Amino acid sequence: MGSNGYISYTETCTFLRQNETQITFDLESREPYAYNGKDWITFANEQSTKEKVDDKLKSQPWDLSALEKTIHSGLNFISRLNL
């Protein structure tokens, strides 16, 4: 399963659908993981991604005016590309 420590999305989905696969959530790392026999994987899901974003927002509050300037600059750049 996988190659060089990585597993594709398709392989992950197949692994998670196997009857014997158990899925659990590690509270310390706040990441889900699944295991089946000697095989195991970690992966991100909606809950783990939300917790990471929430933690980041709490630890580094955004300066909305700076964010607006960044978005505006990016939109100006994209419009000049004539996409």
N, C-alpha and C positions, 0 to 999 in steps of 0.2 A: 504494500500500500504506500503510495507516495514515492517521492524521489528526493534524496539529499535533505531530508527533514521537512519537505514541503508536500502538501497534498492539494490536488486541484479541487475546485468547487464541485465538479461532478463527482469526484471520488468521495468528497465529504458528504454530499447528499446521499450517495449510495450507502456509505458506512452508517449514517444516522438512521436509515430506513431498515437496516438489518434487524431481524427479530430479537437477537440476543444483545444488541447494543443498549447500554444503559447511559442515560444523560443525566448529569448533575451539575450543580452550580457551586463553584468554590468561592466561599464568602471572603476569604482573605485577598485573593487576586481579583475577585469580582468578575470572573470569566467562567463561562460554561465549558465543560469538557465531557467527552463521551469515551466509553471504553467497551471493548468486546474482546474477551480473552486477554491476550498479551498486547493487543493493539489499543492505542488511545490517541485522542486528538483534543486540542483546545481550539476554540473558535469564538468569534464574536457573534452576538445576537442583539436584538433590539434592546434588551435590558442592560447588557454590559456596555453597549455603545452609549446609551443614555446616561448611565452612571459616569462614564469617562468624560462626556461632554459637560455634565453638571459639575463634576469636580474641577474641570478646567475653568469653567466660568466662575466658580467660587474663588479659585486661587488667583485668577488673573482677570479681574473685572475689565470689561471692554470700555474703552473711551469711544462712545458712539459717534462723536464728531470725527474722530480719526477713522473709524470704520466707514462712515459715510464718504469721506474723502477717498479712501481706498477703493470703494465700490464705484464711485463716480469716475475715478481715473481709469479703472478697468473697463467700464462701459464705454468711455471715450476711445480707448485704445481699440476695443473690439469694433466700434462703429467705423473707425478709420480703415479697418481691414476689409470693409465692404463684404461681410459674410452674409 
